[in-house]
C-alpha cells in the first residue's frame, strides 16, 4: 500500500486546512518513525509553506496517547497522531488520528466469521484493531449475503469508531452504549454482553488485553490477520485476573501509597489523582504523588518507603508487570477495591478510569472491626481516618514532632519499624534507615574540613602508579 493512502495525506491536509491550523505536531511511534520525513514532505507539498510541521517521537509516556506536553513545547495548535492509539480524550489540544492500513485477507476473515456464526448458537460482536478499520466496510458487505442465506436469526454486531477527531475536554466523556479503546457499539434492549461471542480481528497487543480483561465474562476468538488463522484458546486472562486480585489484597495492607502519574494529557487525570488522594487519606493512609515518565524498577526503587503504587494512565498502558518491582503497581480500579470496604471483587474489571465510581471523601464506611489479611494470615486493625480537619492538623503536627525526635535519636527506634510496611509516612521510614546521608559530625564544634577527592581517569588516577597501587 502506497504512502499517500496508508497515511491518509489528503484527508489529513483537509483537516488542517478546515481549521486553519498553522503549527501542527506530527506524533509517530518508534516503529513508524522511519516514514516521518516522507509523511512531512508529502503534507508540505499539500499545505505549502504557510503551515509549520513538527515531528515528535520518544513520548514521555505511552505512544498510544496524544503527547500534549511535547506538542506544547513547540506551541502546536493540534496533534496528528499516527499508528496504534487508545483514543483517550485530550485535555488541551485537538487530535486527528491516522491508524494506518494493515494488510488483511477479507475473504478469509469473512469465512472464519461465518464459521463461528454457524457453529455457535449465540450472537457475535466483531471488534478489531484500529489498523484494520479500513477493511470493516468490506467485511460487512461480504458478510451480509451470508447472513441472509443462513436464516438462523442470529445477528452480527460490528464495533465502529464514531470519529477520528477528538476535541479537548476537561472531563471524561460518558458515552451511551459501550466504549472500549476507541470502539463503540450498542446491543438490543434485553441482551447481555455475556451472551455474545467476541470476534477480535487483530494482534494480541495492549488493545486486545484491554478487551479480554474488561469483557472477561464473554467467550472470545481471535482472527490473526497476519497469519490468516482463527485462534480460540484464551485461558490466560483468568490467570491475569487472579494475579491482579492478589495485588489488591497486598494493597489492603499498605500504609504508604505512591500515586504514579502515567499521563499528562488524558482528560480527567487531575481529578482522578485528587480522588485517589482523598480515598487514600480517608482510609488513614499516607500518599505521595510522583511524576517520573515511564516507570521501571530502577526508578521506583528510589522510593522504598512506598508499600504500593497506583498507576494513573490510559487503559492500554495501565497494566504494568510489577514482578521485578520492590512494590506492586495497581490500577485506580484496583485501588478502589483495596481501599474501600464497600467495594468487593465480583470478577468485573475496568482499566479505563473514565466513569470509574470512586467513593467521595468521608463516604467510605469504616468500622472498628478488624480485617483479615490474606497476605499476613491474621486479623489486623486498619488505621482509622480522622474525623475533621482540626484533628488532621493535630495529628500532622504530632507526626512531625515524633519524626523530629526519631531523626535526632534513631537508635531509640524499635526493630518493628524497620520492617517494610509498618512506617506511617516517608519521614518515619527515613528515620528508621541505617544510612541517612553523610554525617556532619555535630560533636565537633568546628566546621568539618573539606577533603580533596581523587582526580584523573578511572584507568589511572593521579594518586596511583602504573601497577594500580597507591603512590607513596
Phi, psi and omega in degrees: 000133185288162186294320182298322180281318183296321181261007173050056185298314183296315181293323177295317179296322178296321178296316181294317180292322184296334180252005175058040176284141178243345178229112189234131177262131178254112184259121181241139169285170185299323184285346179250002184296335180296336180263003188297318181293323178294319179294317179297321179292321179293321178292323180294325178293333178276324188261337183085186184280352183292330182260126178266132183248137180233123180271127180244141176211176179053062181294152182294330181235211182293140181289348179285339180269154176287125183274083181289332179293313178297322179292327179293333179295336179247015179055042180288148179265344177199169179234130171261112185260126182250145174088200183300135184220149176267349178059033176287143180297142182269169184257316188236332187240144171288152182228143177240126187255133173238107187278341187086173183228094179285149182287138179210141175272100186297318182297317180292323179295316179295321178297319178294321178295318178294324177297317178295324180292323183279339183256356179234128181272060180203156177291159184240136173248121181265118173241156185206156172294146186296339178287348177254011182296332182295337182264001186296317180295323177294322178294318177299313183296322181285333182275336184301310179295331178293323178293323179293323179287328182294310177063024182274350181086352177284148184241160176238123179254137183247128173280142183225170174254119185291326181203146175263012178241129177240125176264150184294147178213151180280328183243158176293136180282118178272101185275155174280151181078215183247144178221131180206113175058036180093344180268140177233148176200167176220153180238155182299154178298135181096345178271153177239151182295331180296341182279349187265147168265124182270124180248103183264129177252112179149194184271169176269073185247196183294327177294321178292319178297320177299321182290314185288334177279318180291321180251050186287349179275355182261153171280139189231138169233150181235131175261114179277104184290334180288325181253357182054051180235149176253117184249140187235339187271107178228070180272345183292338175301326178294323177294321179295318180295322177295321177297318180293323178295325176297320179293326176298317179294324176293323181294332180297331181271002184284146174253325180242125185241129174261129178261109181271125178274111182254008178201147175236013184229336182292129183299136177090002184290328178292319177296321180295319179299317178297319179294323177295319178300314181295320180296317180291318179295325180293341177263008178079019181254165180256139180232150175227135180264128186234133175239115185216019183073215180286118183287146173216175184298324181293319180293315183289338178293345176285354180233066184291345181287340182282127179277335180203154178239141174252120186261113180264107183205184177288167187296328188271358173237010186287329183274116176246133176282100187263023181296328181268002182270157178288335180224148181290155177242122183241168179268165177301324178296319178292329177294323177296319178295323185282321189257004178233116180290344179285343180260138178232155180285120180243000186097341176289145183219148182214130177255332180278122182280351175292124182085007179289129181274103181252126178301136179291157181298130180091349181265354180288128183277108179254143178237163179278354183291144177290152180251139179276125179264118178288340180280315181271344178070035181202166176278136178228156178253121178287154176291127181285140178290157180285152186278326182213175183295324180298317179295323179296320179295317179298318180291327177295317178295321178295322178294319179297319180294315180294325179293321178297319177295322181293322179291327181282336179218072184291341180289347179274355180288144178284160180293337183295330183285342177289342180286128181297129180110352179259339179290145182261350180205168179293323179295321179293322177294320181295323181295334182272353182287146177288330178247121182237026180105178181289134180281137178266008178053067183295341180288342178271115183296330181277151180299145180295139180283149179277142178252135178280125181280180181284151180231158181111200180254161180295333179292338179185098180288165184294333181265017179241150175268182183295333179279002178084007179262153178294137178283153181282000000 
